[in-house]
Amino acid sequence: MNRKLLAIAPLLAFAFICIFLYQGLFANPREIQTGRIGHEMPAFTLPDLMQDNKQWTNEALKGEVYLLNVWGTWCPTCLAELGYLTKLREQGVKIIGLYYVQGYDADFDGPFDMQALRTEVQDMLERAGNPYQFNILDLHRTLSLDLGVSGAPETFLIDKTGTILLHHTGDINPRVWRSKFAPMMQELK
């Protein structure tokens, strides 16, 4: 019996690998399989990017449907989506920014220059459009890691109870909005 099993083991392994690779052919790389969909936002207390002494928590954000948009001034795709996100804000969509600091390490980079970052953010938003109600600063990427963020831009749709309904990697443009976000937003009204 063991000889027969040993003889067909390579065939079974080959079949398993073929099935795995076949599934990969039809997978959408922009679809994030995050374990957070259907769960509440992770608990956090993070500072406001533009206002000293202002803190935001997951509890403070409950009560309204909103988009949490992970972005940075260093990100060209984020710059490209600001115009469309600003149009969405003008249509009544609440958008909160989660500023993703790229490459900061206190051990190597020294003290963080908050004023320089604020100036850079303000200049970019004045130039390209400001879709954000406010921006949360995630300097140490604690919330980003808890959410499974791999970079920017990424956008989460959060309902009134603080539950994550959708996670999209890449820019928000008219096609993405119509196909992914608009149908869910209609259901939430």
Residue pairs with C-beta under 8 A, 6 or more apart in sequence:
30 168
30 169
30 170
32 148
32 150
32 154
32 167
32 168
32 169
34 147
34 148
34 164
34 167
35 148
36 42
36 147
36 148
36 156
36 164
36 167
37 164
37 165
37 166
37 167
38 163
38 164
38 165
39 163
39 164
40 58
40 161
40 162
40 163
40 164
41 58
41 61
41 68
41 147
41 158
41 162
41 163
41 164
42 58
42 143
42 146
42 147
43 57
43 58
44 56
44 57
44 58
44 142
44 143
44 146
45 55
45 56
45 57
46 55
46 56
46 136
46 137
46 138
46 142
46 143
47 54
47 55
47 56
47 136
47 137
48 54
48 55
48 56
48 134
48 135
48 136
48 137
49 97
49 99
49 117
49 118
49 121
49 134
49 135
49 136
49 137
50 118
50 121
50 122
50 134
50 135
51 134
56 134
56 136
58 162
59 162
61 96
61 158
61 162
62 160
62 161
62 162
63 160
64 94
64 160
65 94
65 157
65 158
65 159
65 160
65 185
65 188
66 94
66 95
66 96
66 133
66 158
67 88
67 93
67 94
67 95
67 96
67 155
67 156
67 157
67 158
67 172
67 181
68 96
68 98
68 155
68 156
68 158
69 85
69 95
69 96
69 97
69 98
69 131
69 132
69 153
69 154
69 155
69 172
70 98
70 100
70 144
70 147
70 149
70 152
70 153
70 154
70 155
70 156
71 78
71 81
71 97
71 98
71 99
71 100
71 152
71 153
72 78
72 99
72 100
72 101
72 102
72 152
73 79
73 117
73 120
73 121
73 124
74 102
75 100
75 102
75 151
75 152
75 153
77 152
77 153
77 170
77 171
78 152
78 153
78 171
79 124
79 128
80 171
81 153
81 171
81 172
81 173
82 124
82 125
82 128
82 129
82 130
82 131
83 128
83 129
84 171
84 172
84 173
84 174
84 177
85 95
85 129
85 131
85 172
86 128
86 129
86 130
86 131
88 95
88 131
88 172
88 177
89 95
89 130
89 131
89 132
89 133
93 185
94 133
95 131
95 132
95 133
96 132
96 133
96 134
96 135
96 136
97 131
97 132
97 134
97 135
97 136
98 135
98 136
98 138
98 143
98 144
99 117
99 121
99 135
99 136
99 137
99 138
100 138
100 141
100 144
100 149
100 151
100 152
101 117
101 137
101 138
101 139
101 141
102 152
104 112
104 139
106 112
112 139
121 135
125 132
136 143
138 144
141 149
147 154
147 156
147 164
147 167
148 167
150 169
151 169
153 169
153 170
153 171
153 172
154 167
154 168
154 169
154 170
155 166
155 167
155 168
155 172
156 164
156 166
156 167
156 168
157 164
157 165
157 166
157 181
157 184
157 185
158 164
158 165
159 165
159 188
160 188
165 184
165 188
166 180
166 181
166 184
168 176
168 180
168 181
170 176
172 181
